[in-house]
């Protein structure tokens, strides 16, 4: 992956179809099973779902820290690591960061890519 301004990279990233299928992923992406995908999609509509269950990607659970239902954004944190997810027309862009990357850096990368995909109708 391309280095961020800090010189580090996201730990993992993926673009997943709204059906849970992986369109593109970085090496070692932990995956997204059907239940996790379904819960995320419900969370975009009713954030209370994620407040209860948390944000789970590949079996790794993150506490919901922020969401923006209008823009289709979900953010989670687990200790020094976290995740940013943004929904597009037909997909979700997922970025998972480690302790050397700030949440803001992850947000910018994920949200900019998702915005580009939305502009393309994807």
C-alpha positions in Angstrom: 0.0 0.0 0.0 1.0 3.6 -0.6 2.6 5.3 2.5 0.5 7.9 4.3 1.8 11.3 5.3 3.3 9.8 8.4 5.3 7.3 6.3 3.2 4.3 7.6 0.5 2.5 5.8 -2.9 1.1 6.8 -2.6 -2.5 8.1 -5.4 -3.7 5.8 -7.9 -2.4 3.3 -10.6 -3.7 1.2 -13.5 -2.8 -1.1 -16.5 -5.1 -0.4 -19.7 -5.4 -2.4 -22.9 -4.8 -0.4 -23.5 -8.6 -0.7 -20.3 -9.2 1.2 -18.2 -10.2 -1.7 -14.6 -8.9 -1.7 -13.9 -6.8 -4.8 -10.3 -5.9 -3.8 -8.2 -6.4 -0.7 -4.8 -5.9 0.7 -2.6 -8.9 1.6 -3.7 -10.3 4.9 -7.1 -8.6 5.0 -9.0 -10.5 7.7 -12.1 -11.0 5.6 -15.8 -10.2 6.1 -18.2 -13.0 6.7 -21.9 -12.8 5.8 -23.1 -12.0 9.3 -20.5 -9.2 9.7 -21.5 -7.7 6.4 -25.2 -7.9 7.3 -24.6 -6.3 10.6 -22.6 -3.4 9.0 -25.3 -2.8 6.5 -28.0 -2.7 9.2 -25.7 -0.4 11.1 -25.7 2.1 8.3 -29.5 2.3 8.7 -29.7 1.9 12.5 -26.5 2.8 14.3 -28.0 1.3 17.5 -27.2 -2.1 16.1 -23.5 -1.4 16.1 -23.7 0.4 19.4 -24.9 -3.0 20.8 -22.8 -5.4 18.9 -19.8 -3.4 18.0 -18.1 -3.3 14.6 -16.7 -6.7 13.7 -14.4 -7.3 10.7 -12.8 -10.8 10.2 -13.7 -11.7 13.8 -11.9 -8.6 15.2 -14.3 -6.5 17.3 -14.1 -2.7 17.5 -16.1 -0.4 19.7 -18.2 2.0 17.7 -16.8 5.5 18.3 -18.5 7.5 15.6 -20.9 7.3 12.8 -22.5 9.5 10.2 -25.6 7.8 8.7 -26.1 10.6 6.1 -22.6 10.1 4.7 -22.6 6.3 5.3 -19.5 6.4 7.6 -18.8 4.1 10.5 -15.7 4.3 12.8 -14.5 1.8 15.4 -11.6 1.5 17.8 -9.9 -1.4 19.7 -7.0 -0.2 21.8 -4.4 1.4 19.5 -6.1 0.0 16.4 -9.2 1.0 14.5 -11.4 0.8 11.5 -13.1 3.3 9.1 -15.8 2.1 6.8 -17.6 4.2 4.2 -20.5 3.0 2.1 -20.8 3.8 -1.6 -23.6 3.1 -4.1 -22.8 -0.6 -4.3 -19.8 -1.2 -2.0 -18.1 -0.5 1.3 -14.5 0.8 1.6 -12.8 -0.6 4.7 -9.5 0.6 6.2 -8.0 -1.0 9.2 -5.1 0.9 10.9 -2.5 0.0 13.6 -0.9 1.9 16.3 1.4 4.0 14.0 -1.4 5.5 12.0 -3.8 8.1 13.3 -7.5 7.7 13.0 -7.6 10.9 10.9 -5.2 9.5 8.4 -7.3 6.4 7.9 -10.5 8.5 7.6 -9.0 10.6 4.9 -7.8 7.7 2.7 -11.0 5.6 3.1 -13.4 8.5 2.7 -11.6 10.0 -0.4 -11.6 6.6 -2.1 -15.3 6.0 -1.3 -16.2 9.5 -2.5 -14.4 8.8 -5.8 -16.2 5.5 -6.2 -19.6 7.3 -5.5 -18.8 9.9 -8.2 -18.3 7.0 -10.6 -21.6 5.5 -9.7 -19.9 2.5 -8.0 
